[in-house]
Amino acid sequence: GEKHGLIAVFDQDEILYIEASNNIFKSIHSFITSGSSIHFRNLVAIIEFNISEKTAHSRSSKGPLSKKIDRRIGGFSYSVVQAPKNHINNLARAFNVVSDSRLSGPTAASNISIDSLPK
């Protein structure tokens, strides 16, 4: 059935991303599936491949960049834990702040905002 909880994505020992999910299986499937344009794949495009925030959505779901993202994501490992549905969003936010994860932490969010400022 549908299991809700937290998904943590790791690159070796480094935490990359933490997300609250209402359906853990569907979320992980969308992370690793080419053709899906989701927040996680967009962040990989922006941070790992220096793609602009404006074009990340379209480029992360198809074409050569999508294949590069697939290869990059193939090396990641995932850890999941069930958590009370009414707390998963707050838990994900708290873990992202404390861990300052490379893709979804406050430093990453600040850098994306700074990069999107007009030059």
MIGUNU-927596 format. One line per field, with one value per residue: x, y, z of N, C-alpha, C, CB in turn; chain. Coordinates in steps of 0.05 Angstrom, whole numbers, plus 5000, padded with zeros to 4 digits. Glycine has a CB too. Layout:
# residues N
n.x (X/...)
n.y (Y/...)
n.z (Z/...)
ca.x (X/...)
ca.y (Y/...)
ca.z (Z/...)
c.x (X/...)
c.y (Y/...)
c.z (Z/...)
cb.x (X/...)
cb.y (Y/...)
cb.z (Z/...)
chain (A/...)
END
This chain:
# residues 119
n.x (5016/5004/5056/5076/5127/5195/5246/5313/5368/5432/5500/5550/5575/5553/5497/5447/5395/5331/5265/5196/5145/5083/5076/5122/5144/5126/5150/5206/5209/5197/5241/5282/5266/5271/5245/5209/5194/5211/5218/5265/5298/5303/5333/5380/5397/5405/5443/5483/5497/5500/5457/5411/5360/5314/5312/5317/5273/5249/5294/5312/5279/5281/5322/5394/5413/5378/5393/5445/5432/5405/5448/5479/5444/5440/5483/5470/5447/5391/5352/5298/5245/5188/5141/5097/5041/5021/5065/5107/5124/5143/5185/5218/5233/5261/5303/5330/5348/5382/5419/5438/5434/5463/5431/5380/5385/5391/5435/5440/5390/5396/5440/5417/5378/5410/5438/5397/5386/5381/5434)
n.y (4976/5047/5080/5129/5178/5195/5208/5200/5220/5198/5211/5171/5181/5230/5271/5287/5303/5311/5290/5297/5248/5225/5177/5133/5094/5112/5162/5152/5122/5162/5194/5165/5155/5168/5222/5241/5302/5328/5361/5342/5320/5367/5398/5368/5378/5434/5442/5402/5402/5454/5480/5530/5556/5570/5537/5486/5453/5436/5413/5373/5330/5307/5289/5298/5317/5294/5240/5244/5259/5213/5177/5200/5199/5144/5129/5143/5130/5109/5122/5106/5123/5110/5157/5195/5218/5270/5298/5294/5334/5377/5349/5336/5389/5405/5367/5380/5432/5424/5386/5413/5396/5380/5388/5406/5438/5498/5529/5513/5530/5586/5596/5583/5623/5669/5660/5666/5720/5782/5801)
n.z (5000/5002/5031/5075/5091/5103/5055/5044/5006/4986/4969/4967/5030/5038/5051/5006/4995/5024/5030/5043/5036/5010/4987/4986/4950/4899/4897/4898/4852/4814/4821/4797/4745/4677/4639/4675/4705/4759/4823/4849/4807/4778/4814/4815/4762/4764/4807/4804/4750/4734/4707/4685/4728/4700/4655/4673/4686/4637/4611/4646/4640/4590/4533/4524/4574/4610/4607/4628/4680/4696/4697/4737/4781/4786/4817/4868/4935/4975/5032/5072/5117/5155/5178/5220/5184/5191/5208/5172/5134/5166/5192/5148/5132/5178/5181/5133/5144/5188/5168/5124/5070/5005/4959/4976/5021/5064/5045/4992/4972/4980/4945/4895/4892/4891/4844/4807/4806/4769/4726)
ca.x (5000/5018/5070/5086/5150/5217/5265/5339/5385/5460/5521/5569/5567/5542/5468/5442/5367/5311/5238/5172/5130/5059/5078/5151/5151/5122/5170/5232/5207/5198/5269/5301/5254/5274/5220/5194/5206/5203/5236/5291/5313/5309/5355/5404/5405/5415/5466/5504/5504/5500/5436/5396/5334/5293/5310/5321/5249/5246/5318/5317/5261/5286/5346/5420/5416/5363/5410/5467/5420/5401/5474/5487/5426/5446/5503/5460/5433/5367/5344/5271/5235/5161/5136/5069/5034/5017/5091/5129/5134/5160/5209/5236/5245/5280/5327/5344/5362/5404/5440/5445/5439/5474/5410/5356/5390/5389/5457/5433/5368/5408/5456/5398/5366/5430/5444/5374/5384/5390/5462)
ca.y (5000/5073/5086/5157/5181/5212/5196/5214/5211/5200/5206/5159/5187/5257/5273/5305/5312/5298/5297/5284/5235/5211/5151/5130/5080/5129/5184/5141/5115/5186/5204/5150/5151/5188/5233/5255/5328/5333/5379/5329/5319/5395/5407/5355/5393/5461/5442/5383/5406/5483/5488/5552/5549/5574/5515/5460/5437/5423/5398/5350/5308/5295/5297/5290/5323/5273/5216/5250/5258/5185/5164/5212/5188/5116/5125/5151/5110/5120/5112/5114/5117/5118/5177/5203/5235/5299/5310/5289/5359/5390/5333/5340/5416/5406/5352/5396/5455/5414/5373/5430/5378/5393/5396/5419/5453/5527/5539/5508/5548/5613/5598/5583/5649/5688/5656/5675/5749/5794/5809)
ca.z (5000/5003/5055/5077/5108/5093/5037/5044/4984/4993/4950/4986/5057/5039/5047/4984/4992/5042/5021/5055/5015/5017/4975/4983/4926/4875/4898/4890/4823/4798/4822/4780/4719/4656/4629/4696/4712/4787/4837/4855/4782/4771/4831/4805/4738/4772/4825/4795/4722/4729/4688/4697/4740/4680/4635/4686/4685/4611/4603/4663/4635/4564/4519/4534/4602/4625/4608/4647/4706/4701/4705/4763/4802/4789/4837/4894/4951/4987/5058/5078/5143/5157/5198/5221/5161/5198/5215/5153/5122/5186/5196/5125/5133/5200/5173/5112/5157/5205/5152/5102/5047/4982/4939/4987/5046/5062/5029/4964/4966/4977/4920/4872/4892/4883/4815/4791/4806/4744/4726)
c.x (5017/5030/5081/5109/5170/5236/5291/5355/5414/5477/5545/5560/5555/5512/5464/5414/5350/5284/5217/5156/5105/5058/5108/5158/5148/5143/5197/5231/5209/5226/5286/5290/5259/5247/5203/5209/5196/5225/5264/5308/5321/5333/5381/5415/5418/5441/5489/5514/5504/5480/5420/5369/5311/5290/5312/5297/5246/5270/5323/5300/5265/5312/5371/5423/5401/5379/5433/5456/5415/5426/5483/5471/5431/5466/5494/5448/5411/5362/5316/5263/5206/5159/5107/5063/5032/5043/5112/5141/5152/5186/5228/5249/5267/5306/5343/5360/5386/5426/5452/5453/5446/5453/5387/5360/5389/5411/5450/5410/5378/5424/5438/5386/5385/5436/5421/5370/5393/5419/5465)
c.y (5025/5077/5114/5158/5199/5195/5213/5202/5218/5196/5197/5166/5215/5257/5294/5318/5297/5309/5282/5272/5222/5183/5146/5116/5098/5151/5174/5134/5140/5199/5191/5146/5174/5197/5246/5281/5335/5351/5367/5329/5348/5405/5394/5370/5420/5459/5425/5390/5436/5492/5511/5542/5551/5550/5488/5442/5422/5405/5373/5326/5295/5304/5288/5295/5302/5248/5220/5249/5229/5171/5174/5200/5158/5110/5133/5128/5124/5107/5123/5107/5126/5138/5185/5223/5264/5313/5309/5315/5374/5375/5337/5368/5417/5391/5367/5419/5445/5402/5391/5413/5393/5403/5411/5434/5483/5540/5536/5527/5577/5616/5599/5611/5670/5685/5665/5705/5760/5803/5838)
c.z (5000/5030/5054/5096/5095/5076/5039/5021/4991/4969/4967/5014/5060/5034/5026/4986/5012/5034/5037/5032/5025/5006/4968/4957/4901/4874/4888/4861/4806/4799/4801/4751/4700/4647/4650/4703/4739/4800/4842/4830/4773/4788/4823/4781/4746/4787/4814/4767/4714/4707/4701/4707/4719/4661/4648/4684/4659/4604/4621/4656/4608/4552/4533/4564/4619/4628/4627/4675/4714/4711/4732/4785/4806/4810/4865/4909/4966/5013/5063/5106/5144/5181/5198/5198/5168/5206/5194/5140/5141/5191/5173/5126/5155/5193/5152/5124/5172/5189/5131/5077/5022/4962/4951/5013/5042/5045/4999/4955/4962/4951/4896/4870/4882/4853/4797/4790/4779/4747/4719)
cb.x (4982/4998/5094/5063/5162/5233/5255/5354/5377/5467/5528/5599/5591/5556/5454/5444/5357/5317/5235/5155/5148/5034/5060/5161/5132/5094/5172/5241/5179/5178/5281/5307/5224/5291/5205/5190/5199/5199/5223/5287/5297/5285/5349/5399/5381/5394/5458/5494/5486/5528/5418/5392/5328/5299/5332/5328/5224/5242/5342/5313/5233/5262/5347/5442/5405/5336/5421/5479/5393/5390/5496/5485/5397/5455/5527/5439/5453/5343/5364/5251/5251/5142/5154/5061/5008/4997/5101/5120/5111/5144/5202/5220/5223/5268/5319/5324/5343/5393/5428/5469/5414/5493/5400/5336/5417/5389/5483/5424/5346/5426/5475/5377/5356/5456/5448/5349/5401/5372/5479)
cb.y (5000/5096/5065/5176/5154/5224/5195/5210/5226/5181/5231/5168/5186/5275/5281/5290/5308/5305/5291/5304/5214/5227/5148/5114/5055/5141/5195/5117/5101/5207/5198/5124/5146/5177/5211/5237/5350/5306/5386/5300/5305/5413/5399/5325/5397/5475/5433/5355/5391/5492/5464/5575/5567/5599/5519/5464/5455/5444/5416/5358/5318/5301/5326/5304/5351/5268/5210/5278/5274/5170/5171/5242/5193/5105/5140/5174/5096/5116/5120/5101/5131/5094/5203/5215/5225/5301/5297/5271/5377/5394/5303/5337/5436/5394/5325/5406/5470/5393/5348/5448/5360/5374/5371/5398/5445/5539/5526/5479/5547/5619/5574/5562/5657/5684/5626/5661/5762/5817/5792)
cb.z (5024/4995/5060/5085/5114/5117/5007/5072/4957/5015/4932/4981/5075/5019/5074/4958/4963/5072/4991/5071/5001/5007/4949/5007/4923/4876/4926/4907/4818/4807/4850/4792/4722/4632/4616/4721/4690/4802/4864/4864/4760/4776/4861/4798/4720/4789/4852/4796/4704/4721/4681/4676/4764/4664/4615/4716/4690/4589/4605/4692/4636/4544/4516/4519/4609/4610/4580/4641/4707/4676/4684/4763/4793/4763/4830/4890/4971/4968/5080/5057/5166/5162/5193/5248/5149/5221/5240/5131/5112/5212/5199/5099/5139/5226/5163/5092/5175/5225/5139/5110/5043/4968/4926/4991/5057/5089/5035/4960/4988/5001/4919/4875/4920/4899/4811/4800/4829/4735/4708)
chain (A/A/A/A/A/A/A/A/A/A/A/A/A/A/A/A/A/A/A/A/A/A/A/A/A/A/A/A/A/A/A/A/A/A/A/A/A/A/A/A/A/A/A/A/A/A/A/A/A/A/A/A/A/A/A/A/A/A/A/A/A/A/A/A/A/A/A/A/A/A/A/A/A/A/A/A/A/A/A/A/A/A/A/A/A/A/A/A/A/A/A/A/A/A/A/A/A/A/A/A/A/A/A/A/A/A/A/A/A/A/A/A/A/A/A/A/A/A/A)
END
